[in-house]
Amino acid sequence: MKTLQLLQHSVTNSLKGILISVLLFTLVQNASSQIPDSDLSKFEPAYNKSPELDYDCVYPPVWNTVINTGAFANPHLMVINDIGRIMINGTGVNECDYIGAFYTDNNGELKCAGADYFQNNGIIFAIFGDIPSTPEKEGFGYSDTIVFKLFSWSCAGGKTIDVSTVEISEGWLHWYPLGFTIINNINCQTAFECQFSDIEQGMETSPDTSSDNWYHFTCPVNHLSVQDFYDQTGGRLKMIKEKYGSKVFWPEKGIFTLEELESGKVYLLKFE
């Protein structure tokens, strides 16, 4: 709890800091109850297909399935506000391309411990830690270096690309429980010819998601109460809606059709 309070104090002067603190606090609350080893869930980011996209936002088939250890180890949060600054060969990534955070397992191999795909909005996703009580290494250890990789569907039909440089504005490039990282820029190079195209993403008319202060969020825990999530923000969270669904939590309009967030499902969060 002291760690969380220090983190909250260091970022209270920015909206991004408020968002991170809220998400971390909520994750801690939901991670407090232990579950049997037999029930340990494997988390593969689910995707919501948009009819406007030319291809599905499927999880990279060559990456390992991420193990959700949130009930055993407090996760680290990754924040990207502007996907236009994520570059491959000097050109921005496409929607539905992926970013993953990789750790080194007991066999010296890189394994993914958290990932998400790019959309018009900023993205926030959890990267998971190791379970100390097991002999296997299921995620990051304390202060492990975070290795980033991109997966581009436009590069030779789908290729993993190593990240050359990462610039951050806040946080760390090492994994810490309750830690966070805000990425400003990513650059990487590949010998593959990557044909990028602008994909028109239709904007929804009600509510309007084209304005600022919207965040794309993949829920990393099961059965997260929207009301509890909202209460922890002190009124700064204005709306939560399904990315490609009709359910919404909109106190200003008295609309509460969205009651619970589901693990792996994508939502849009708006802050004041």
Secondary structure by P-SEA (a helix, b strand, c coil): caaaaaaaaaccccaaaaaaaaaaaaaaaaacccccccccccccbbbbbbccccccccccccccccccccccbbbbbbbbcccccccccccccccccbbbbbbbccccbbbbcccccccccbbbbbbbbbccccccccccccccbbbbbbbbcccccbbbbbbcbbbbccccccccccbbbbbcccccccccbbbbbbbbbbbbcccccccccbbbbbbccccccaaaaaaaacccccbbbbccccccccccccccccccccccbbbbbbcc
